[in-house]
Amino acid sequence: PRTEDPEAIIADILPGLEGSGTPYQVICDRVEAIHWAMDHAQPGDVIALCGKGHETYQEVNHEKHHMDEREIVAEHLAGK
């Protein structure tokens, strides 16, 4: 989110989901959301992690925090 309010970003996205008939879950924390998706995926489901690309950090209020989606997924799978 860099300097943007994550809740405001979500509020901008929700109108596109509401009324679509598609079930969704709102989880503001990216790591928690990845874990939730992995825990709730069913055979045949696809989890697409989009948005970080080559970055291995997440910037929040001008501070960079290490966050590598590949590591998050690998650690979660190793814990199963």
Biopython code that builds the backbone (N, CA, C, O; Angstrom):
import numpy as np
from Bio.PDB.StructureBuilder import StructureBuilder

atoms = [
    (1, "PRO", "N", (0.795, -1.207, 0.000)),
    (1, "PRO", "CA", (0.000, 0.000, 0.000)),
    (1, "PRO", "C", (0.845, 1.283, 0.000)),
    (1, "PRO", "O", (0.311, 2.376, -0.191)),
    (2, "ARG", "N", (2.147, 1.153, 0.211)),
    (2, "ARG", "CA", (3.038, 2.315, 0.307)),
    (2, "ARG", "C", (2.459, 3.311, 1.303)),
    (2, "ARG", "O", (2.478, 3.036, 2.502)),
    (3, "THR", "N", (1.948, 4.452, 0.863)),
    (3, "THR", "CA", (1.410, 5.448, 1.800)),
    (3, "THR", "C", (-0.115, 5.460, 1.815)),
    (3, "THR", "O", (-0.722, 6.229, 2.560)),
    (4, "GLU", "N", (-0.733, 4.616, 0.999)),
    (4, "GLU", "CA", (-2.194, 4.583, 0.949)),
    (4, "GLU", "C", (-2.756, 3.754, 2.103)),
    (4, "GLU", "O", (-2.100, 2.846, 2.612)),
    (5, "ASP", "N", (-3.966, 4.080, 2.497)),
    (5, "ASP", "CA", (-4.664, 3.319, 3.526)),
    (5, "ASP", "C", (-5.177, 2.021, 2.902)),
    (5, "ASP", "O", (-5.974, 2.064, 1.965)),
    (6, "PRO", "N", (-4.730, 0.863, 3.411)),
    (6, "PRO", "CA", (-5.184, -0.413, 2.839)),
    (6, "PRO", "C", (-6.708, -0.553, 2.829)),
    (6, "PRO", "O", (-7.276, -1.120, 1.896)),
    (7, "GLU", "N", (-7.357, -0.043, 3.855)),
    (7, "GLU", "CA", (-8.821, -0.127, 3.917)),
    (7, "GLU", "C", (-9.455, 0.690, 2.784)),
    (7, "GLU", "O", (-10.489, 0.299, 2.243)),
    (8, "ALA", "N", (-8.844, 1.813, 2.429)),
    (8, "ALA", "CA", (-9.365, 2.635, 1.332)),
    (8, "ALA", "C", (-9.193, 1.920, -0.005)),
    (8, "ALA", "O", (-10.062, 2.005, -0.872)),
    (9, "ILE", "N", (-8.082, 1.221, -0.172)),
    (9, "ILE", "CA", (-7.857, 0.451, -1.396)),
    (9, "ILE", "C", (-8.930, -0.623, -1.525)),
    (9, "ILE", "O", (-9.509, -0.815, -2.594)),
    (10, "ILE", "N", (-9.185, -1.320, -0.421)),
    (10, "ILE", "CA", (-10.214, -2.366, -0.414)),
    (10, "ILE", "C", (-11.579, -1.765, -0.740)),
    (10, "ILE", "O", (-12.345, -2.335, -1.518)),
    (11, "ALA", "N", (-11.877, -0.615, -0.142)),
    (11, "ALA", "CA", (-13.165, 0.040, -0.395)),
    (11, "ALA", "C", (-13.328, 0.401, -1.870)),
    (11, "ALA", "O", (-14.444, 0.378, -2.389)),
    (12, "ASP", "N", (-12.235, 0.732, -2.548)),
    (12, "ASP", "CA", (-12.296, 1.041, -3.979)),
    (12, "ASP", "C", (-12.546, -0.206, -4.822)),
    (12, "ASP", "O", (-13.169, -0.127, -5.881)),
    (13, "ILE", "N", (-12.062, -1.355, -4.355)),
    (13, "ILE", "CA", (-12.174, -2.604, -5.112)),
    (13, "ILE", "C", (-13.530, -3.280, -4.916)),
    (13, "ILE", "O", (-14.066, -3.881, -5.847)),
    (14, "LEU", "N", (-14.082, -3.184, -3.713)),
    (14, "LEU", "CA", (-15.304, -3.919, -3.374)),
    (14, "LEU", "C", (-16.487, -3.696, -4.313)),
    (14, "LEU", "O", (-17.191, -4.660, -4.612)),
    (15, "PRO", "N", (-16.744, -2.489, -4.789)),
    (15, "PRO", "CA", (-17.901, -2.330, -5.683)),
    (15, "PRO", "C", (-17.838, -3.227, -6.919)),
    (15, "PRO", "O", (-18.878, -3.624, -7.445)),
    (16, "GLY", "N", (-16.646, -3.546, -7.379)),
    (16, "GLY", "CA", (-16.513, -4.436, -8.529)),
    (16, "GLY", "C", (-16.844, -5.877, -8.206)),
    (16, "GLY", "O", (-17.187, -6.653, -9.097)),
    (17, "LEU", "N", (-16.744, -6.243, -6.932)),
    (17, "LEU", "CA", (-17.051, -7.612, -6.512)),
    (17, "LEU", "C", (-18.503, -7.778, -6.085)),
    (17, "LEU", "O", (-19.138, -8.793, -6.371)),
    (18, "GLU", "N", (-19.010, -6.774, -5.401)),
    (18, "GLU", "CA", (-20.369, -6.866, -4.880)),
    (18, "GLU", "C", (-21.366, -6.968, -6.028)),
    (18, "GLU", "O", (-21.277, -6.236, -7.014)),
    (19, "GLY", "N", (-22.282, -7.856, -5.889)),
    (19, "GLY", "CA", (-23.286, -8.050, -6.924)),
    (19, "GLY", "C", (-22.821, -8.922, -8.075)),
    (19, "GLY", "O", (-23.581, -9.173, -9.010)),
    (20, "SER", "N", (-21.582, -9.386, -8.017)),
    (20, "SER", "CA", (-21.064, -10.225, -9.106)),
    (20, "SER", "C", (-21.490, -11.679, -8.951)),
    (20, "SER", "O", (-21.409, -12.468, -9.893)),
    (21, "GLY", "N", (-21.945, -12.020, -7.750)),
    (21, "GLY", "CA", (-22.305, -13.407, -7.493)),
    (21, "GLY", "C", (-21.101, -14.277, -7.192)),
    (21, "GLY", "O", (-21.239, -15.479, -6.964)),
    (22, "THR", "N", (-19.933, -13.681, -7.191)),
    (22, "THR", "CA", (-18.699, -14.412, -6.910)),
    (22, "THR", "C", (-18.386, -14.303, -5.425)),
    (22, "THR", "O", (-18.315, -13.197, -4.889)),
    (23, "PRO", "N", (-18.199, -15.435, -4.751)),
    (23, "PRO", "CA", (-17.853, -15.347, -3.332)),
    (23, "PRO", "C", (-16.457, -14.752, -3.158)),
    (23, "PRO", "O", (-15.567, -14.991, -3.974)),
    (24, "TYR", "N", (-16.273, -13.985, -2.103)),
    (24, "TYR", "CA", (-14.968, -13.399, -1.821)),
    (24, "TYR", "C", (-14.778, -13.248, -0.321)),
    (24, "TYR", "O", (-15.742, -13.262, 0.444)),
    (25, "GLN", "N", (-13.548, -13.107, 0.080)),
    (25, "GLN", "CA", (-13.179, -12.926, 1.481)),
    (25, "GLN", "C", (-12.249, -11.721, 1.534)),
    (25, "GLN", "O", (-11.280, -11.662, 0.777)),
    (26, "VAL", "N", (-12.520, -10.771, 2.402)),
    (26, "VAL", "CA", (-11.663, -9.598, 2.545)),
    (26, "VAL", "C", (-10.708, -9.824, 3.714)),
    (26, "VAL", "O", (-11.134, -9.987, 4.857)),
    (27, "ILE", "N", (-9.415, -9.832, 3.410)),
    (27, "ILE", "CA", (-8.376, -9.971, 4.431)),
    (27, "ILE", "C", (-7.324, -8.922, 4.113)),
    (27, "ILE", "O", (-6.660, -9.000, 3.080)),
    (28, "CYS", "N", (-7.170, -7.956, 4.982)),
    (28, "CYS", "CA", (-6.292, -6.822, 4.725)),
    (28, "CYS", "C", (-4.809, -7.207, 4.759)),
    (28, "CYS", "O", (-4.024, -6.702, 3.956)),
    (29, "ASP", "N", (-4.425, -8.083, 5.666)),
    (29, "ASP", "CA", (-3.020, -8.488, 5.799)),
    (29, "ASP", "C", (-2.650, -9.462, 4.684)),
    (29, "ASP", "O", (-3.282, -10.509, 4.545)),
    (30, "ARG", "N", (-1.630, -9.130, 3.888)),
    (30, "ARG", "CA", (-1.281, -9.926, 2.706)),
    (30, "ARG", "C", (-0.849, -11.344, 3.064)),
    (30, "ARG", "O", (-1.271, -12.298, 2.411)),
    (31, "VAL", "N", (-0.015, -11.497, 4.091)),
    (31, "VAL", "CA", (0.447, -12.835, 4.486)),
    (31, "VAL", "C", (-0.728, -13.668, 4.979)),
    (31, "VAL", "O", (-0.869, -14.832, 4.605)),
    (32, "GLU", "N", (-1.560, -13.080, 5.809)),
    (32, "GLU", "CA", (-2.744, -13.787, 6.309)),
    (32, "GLU", "C", (-3.661, -14.190, 5.152)),
    (32, "GLU", "O", (-4.234, -15.279, 5.165)),
    (33, "ALA", "N", (-3.798, -13.318, 4.157)),
    (33, "ALA", "CA", (-4.651, -13.621, 3.003)),
    (33, "ALA", "C", (-4.100, -14.790, 2.187)),
    (33, "ALA", "O", (-4.859, -15.636, 1.715)),
    (34, "ILE", "N", (-2.782, -14.831, 2.025)),
    (34, "ILE", "CA", (-2.163, -15.949, 1.299)),
    (34, "ILE", "C", (-2.396, -17.248, 2.053)),
    (34, "ILE", "O", (-2.761, -18.260, 1.453)),
    (35, "HIS", "N", (-2.188, -17.226, 3.367)),
    (35, "HIS", "CA", (-2.414, -18.431, 4.175)),
    (35, "HIS", "C", (-3.873, -18.872, 4.074)),
    (35, "HIS", "O", (-4.152, -20.061, 3.920)),
    (36, "TRP", "N", (-4.802, -17.921, 4.159)),
    (36, "TRP", "CA", (-6.228, -18.254, 4.089)),
    (36, "TRP", "C", (-6.546, -18.911, 2.747)),
    (36, "TRP", "O", (-7.237, -19.928, 2.694)),
    (37, "ALA", "N", (-6.040, -18.325, 1.670)),
    (37, "ALA", "CA", (-6.307, -18.881, 0.336)),
    (37, "ALA", "C", (-5.767, -20.296, 0.224)),
    (37, "ALA", "O", (-6.431, -21.178, -0.321)),
    (38, "MET", "N", (-4.565, -20.515, 0.737)),
    (38, "MET", "CA", (-3.966, -21.850, 0.659)),
    (38, "MET", "C", (-4.739, -22.851, 1.517)),
    (38, "MET", "O", (-4.902, -24.008, 1.128)),
    (39, "ASP", "N", (-5.209, -22.412, 2.670)),
    (39, "ASP", "CA", (-5.945, -23.304, 3.569)),
    (39, "ASP", "C", (-7.335, -23.649, 3.045)),
    (39, "ASP", "O", (-7.872, -24.707, 3.372)),
    (40, "HIS", "N", (-7.920, -22.775, 2.240)),
    (40, "HIS", "CA", (-9.290, -22.977, 1.777)),
    (40, "HIS", "C", (-9.399, -23.428, 0.323)),
    (40, "HIS", "O", (-10.504, -23.669, -0.165)),
    (41, "ALA", "N", (-8.287, -23.543, -0.365)),
    (41, "ALA", "CA", (-8.320, -23.978, -1.770)),
    (41, "ALA", "C", (-8.778, -25.430, -1.863)),
    (41, "ALA", "O", (-8.435, -26.266, -1.027)),
    (42, "GLN", "N", (-9.552, -25.701, -2.890)),
    (42, "GLN", "CA", (-10.065, -27.042, -3.154)),
    (42, "GLN", "C", (-9.392, -27.586, -4.413)),
    (42, "GLN", "O", (-8.849, -26.815, -5.204)),
    (43, "PRO", "N", (-9.420, -28.910, -4.607)),
    (43, "PRO", "CA", (-8.848, -29.466, -5.843)),
    (43, "PRO", "C", (-9.438, -28.767, -7.071)),
    (43, "PRO", "O", (-10.652, -28.594, -7.178)),
    (44, "GLY", "N", (-8.571, -28.376, -7.981)),
    (44, "GLY", "CA", (-8.996, -27.671, -9.184)),
    (44, "GLY", "C", (-8.972, -26.156, -9.062)),
    (44, "GLY", "O", (-9.065, -25.456, -10.070)),
    (45, "ASP", "N", (-8.847, -25.633, -7.833)),
    (45, "ASP", "CA", (-8.770, -24.185, -7.639)),
    (45, "ASP", "C", (-7.401, -23.668, -8.067)),
    (45, "ASP", "O", (-6.415, -24.405, -8.068)),
    (46, "VAL", "N", (-7.358, -22.409, -8.425)),
    (46, "VAL", "CA", (-6.107, -21.733, -8.762)),
    (46, "VAL", "C", (-5.963, -20.535, -7.833)),
    (46, "VAL", "O", (-6.895, -19.744, -7.687)),
    (47, "ILE", "N", (-4.808, -20.403, -7.211)),
    (47, "ILE", "CA", (-4.503, -19.236, -6.387)),
    (47, "ILE", "C", (-3.513, -18.387, -7.178)),
    (47, "ILE", "O", (-2.410, -18.840, -7.483)),
    (48, "ALA", "N", (-3.897, -17.175, -7.508)),
    (48, "ALA", "CA", (-3.013, -16.267, -8.244)),
    (48, "ALA", "C", (-2.516, -15.189, -7.289)),
    (48, "ALA", "O", (-3.307, -14.417, -6.747)),
    (49, "LEU", "N", (-1.215, -15.141, -7.086)),
    (49, "LEU", "CA", (-0.611, -14.104, -6.255)),
    (49, "LEU", "C", (-0.101, -13.021, -7.196)),
    (49, "LEU", "O", (0.911, -13.192, -7.875)),
    (50, "CYS", "N", (-0.814, -11.914, -7.221)),
    (50, "CYS", "CA", (-0.505, -10.846, -8.182)),
    (50, "CYS", "C", (-0.168, -9.557, -7.429)),
    (50, "CYS", "O", (-0.744, -9.262, -6.382)),
    (51, "GLY", "N", (0.734, -8.832, -7.962)),
    (51, "GLY", "CA", (0.956, -7.506, -7.411)),
    (51, "GLY", "C", (2.350, -7.226, -6.906)),
    (51, "GLY", "O", (2.761, -6.066, -6.911)),
    (52, "LYS", "N", (3.105, -8.221, -6.470)),
    (52, "LYS", "CA", (4.444, -7.953, -5.957)),
    (52, "LYS", "C", (5.513, -8.155, -7.020)),
    (52, "LYS", "O", (6.540, -7.477, -6.997)),
    (53, "GLY", "N", (5.293, -9.061, -7.936)),
    (53, "GLY", "CA", (6.259, -9.283, -9.003)),
    (53, "GLY", "C", (7.648, -9.582, -8.476)),
    (53, "GLY", "O", (7.832, -10.505, -7.684)),
    (54, "HIS", "N", (8.614, -8.811, -8.909)),
    (54, "HIS", "CA", (10.009, -9.036, -8.530)),
    (54, "HIS", "C", (10.343, -8.509, -7.132)),
    (54, "HIS", "O", (11.409, -8.816, -6.599)),
    (55, "GLU", "N", (9.453, -7.727, -6.537)),
    (55, "GLU", "CA", (9.744, -7.124, -5.237)),
    (55, "GLU", "C", (9.719, -8.171, -4.132)),
    (55, "GLU", "O", (8.837, -9.030, -4.103)),
    (56, "THR", "N", (10.674, -8.101, -3.238)),
    (56, "THR", "CA", (10.721, -9.000, -2.077)),
    (56, "THR", "C", (10.499, -8.198, -0.802)),
    (56, "THR", "O", (11.023, -8.537, 0.259)),
    (57, "TYR", "N", (9.724, -7.143, -0.917)),
    (57, "TYR", "CA", (9.410, -6.304, 0.233)),
    (57, "TYR", "C", (8.026, -5.700, 0.034)),
    (57, "TYR", "O", (7.482, -5.679, -1.070)),
    (58, "GLN", "N", (7.480, -5.215, 1.133)),
    (58, "GLN", "CA", (6.231, -4.464, 1.067)),
    (58, "GLN", "C", (6.509, -3.134, 1.746)),
    (58, "GLN", "O", (7.003, -3.095, 2.873)),
    (59, "GLU", "N", (6.195, -2.061, 1.070)),
    (59, "GLU", "CA", (6.440, -0.733, 1.627)),
    (59, "GLU", "C", (5.169, -0.226, 2.284)),
    (59, "GLU", "O", (4.106, -0.171, 1.666)),
    (60, "VAL", "N", (5.302, 0.145, 3.560)),
    (60, "VAL", "CA", (4.175, 0.670, 4.318)),
    (60, "VAL", "C", (4.648, 1.938, 5.017)),
    (60, "VAL", "O", (5.589, 1.900, 5.810)),
    (61, "ASN", "N", (4.005, 3.048, 4.727)),
    (61, "ASN", "CA", (4.367, 4.338, 5.324)),
    (61, "ASN", "C", (5.855, 4.633, 5.217)),
    (61, "ASN", "O", (6.501, 4.979, 6.206)),
    (62, "HIS", "N", (6.389, 4.496, 4.029)),
    (62, "HIS", "CA", (7.788, 4.793, 3.701)),
    (62, "HIS", "C", (8.788, 3.835, 4.339)),
    (62, "HIS", "O", (9.988, 4.106, 4.314)),
    (63, "GLU", "N", (8.333, 2.732, 4.905)),
    (63, "GLU", "CA", (9.230, 1.723, 5.475)),
    (63, "GLU", "C", (9.094, 0.443, 4.672)),
    (63, "GLU", "O", (7.986, -0.015, 4.393)),
    (64, "LYS", "N", (10.248, -0.139, 4.297)),
    (64, "LYS", "CA", (10.235, -1.395, 3.550)),
    (64, "LYS", "C", (10.349, -2.561, 4.523)),
    (64, "LYS", "O", (11.229, -2.586, 5.384)),
    (65, "HIS", "N", (9.443, -3.527, 4.372)),
    (65, "HIS", "CA", (9.419, -4.729, 5.201)),
    (65, "HIS", "C", (9.628, -5.928, 4.283)),
    (65, "HIS", "O", (8.987, -6.040, 3.238)),
    (66, "HIS", "N", (10.536, -6.828, 4.683)),
    (66, "HIS", "CA", (10.781, -8.015, 3.864)),
    (66, "HIS", "C", (9.489, -8.808, 3.710)),
    (66, "HIS", "O", (8.799, -9.087, 4.691)),
    (67, "MET", "N", (9.170, -9.164, 2.479)),
    (67, "MET", "CA", (8.012, -10.000, 2.203)),
    (67, "MET", "C", (8.186, -10.605, 0.819)),
    (67, "MET", "O", (8.056, -9.916, -0.193)),
    (68, "ASP", "N", (8.479, -11.887, 0.786)),
    (68, "ASP", "CA", (8.663, -12.604, -0.474)),
    (68, "ASP", "C", (7.570, -13.661, -0.553)),
    (68, "ASP", "O", (7.560, -14.608, 0.233)),
    (69, "GLU", "N", (6.647, -13.499, -1.503)),
    (69, "GLU", "CA", (5.517, -14.427, -1.602)),
    (69, "GLU", "C", (5.977, -15.862, -1.812)),
    (69, "GLU", "O", (5.315, -16.795, -1.358)),
    (70, "ARG", "N", (7.108, -16.051, -2.496)),
    (70, "ARG", "CA", (7.625, -17.412, -2.704)),
    (70, "ARG", "C", (7.984, -18.046, -1.367)),
    (70, "ARG", "O", (7.712, -19.226, -1.146)),
    (71, "GLU", "N", (8.589, -17.275, -0.478)),
    (71, "GLU", "CA", (8.942, -17.785, 0.848)),
    (71, "GLU", "C", (7.692, -18.075, 1.670)),
    (71, "GLU", "O", (7.620, -19.092, 2.360)),
    (72, "ILE", "N", (6.718, -17.189, 1.595)),
    (72, "ILE", "CA", (5.475, -17.368, 2.352)),
    (72, "ILE", "C", (4.793, -18.670, 1.944)),
    (72, "ILE", "O", (4.356, -19.440, 2.799)),
    (73, "VAL", "N", (4.704, -18.914, 0.641)),
    (73, "VAL", "CA", (4.066, -20.133, 0.138)),
    (73, "VAL", "C", (4.871, -21.362, 0.542)),
    (73, "VAL", "O", (4.300, -22.343, 1.019)),
    (74, "ALA", "N", (6.192, -21.324, 0.359)),
    (74, "ALA", "CA", (7.037, -22.478, 0.689)),
    (74, "ALA", "C", (6.962, -22.811, 2.171)),
    (74, "ALA", "O", (6.851, -23.980, 2.538)),
    (75, "GLU", "N", (7.022, -21.791, 3.031)),
    (75, "GLU", "CA", (6.945, -22.022, 4.474)),
    (75, "GLU", "C", (5.585, -22.585, 4.867)),
    (75, "GLU", "O", (5.496, -23.463, 5.724)),
    (76, "HIS", "N", (4.537, -22.081, 4.245)),
    (76, "HIS", "CA", (3.190, -22.570, 4.565)),
    (76, "HIS", "C", (3.032, -24.028, 4.137)),
    (76, "HIS", "O", (2.457, -24.838, 4.864)),
    (77, "LEU", "N", (3.544, -24.352, 2.957)),
    (77, "LEU", "CA", (3.474, -25.742, 2.490)),
    (77, "LEU", "C", (4.313, -26.663, 3.367)),
    (77, "LEU", "O", (3.910, -27.796, 3.632)),
    (78, "ALA", "N", (5.461, -26.199, 3.817)),
    (78, "ALA", "CA", (6.331, -27.014, 4.668)),
    (78, "ALA", "C", (5.685, -27.296, 6.018)),
    (78, "ALA", "O", (5.960, -28.319, 6.646)),
    (79, "GLY", "N", (4.827, -26.386, 6.459)),
    (79, "GLY", "CA", (4.159, -26.549, 7.744)),
    (79, "GLY", "C", (2.961, -27.465, 7.698)),
    (79, "GLY", "O", (2.387, -27.775, 8.742)),
    (80, "LYS", "N", (2.568, -27.902, 6.529)),
    (80, "LYS", "CA", (1.385, -28.770, 6.390)),
    (80, "LYS", "C", (1.725, -30.202, 6.680)),
    (80, "LYS", "O", (0.854, -31.069, 6.612)),
]
sb = StructureBuilder()
sb.init_structure("model")
sb.init_model(0)
sb.init_chain("A")
sb.init_seg("    ")
for serial, (resi, resn, name, xyz) in enumerate(atoms, 1):
    if name == "N":
        sb.init_residue(resn, " ", resi, " ")
    sb.init_atom(name, np.array(xyz, "f"), 0.0, 1.0, " ", f" {name:<3s}", serial, name[0])
structure = sb.get_structure()
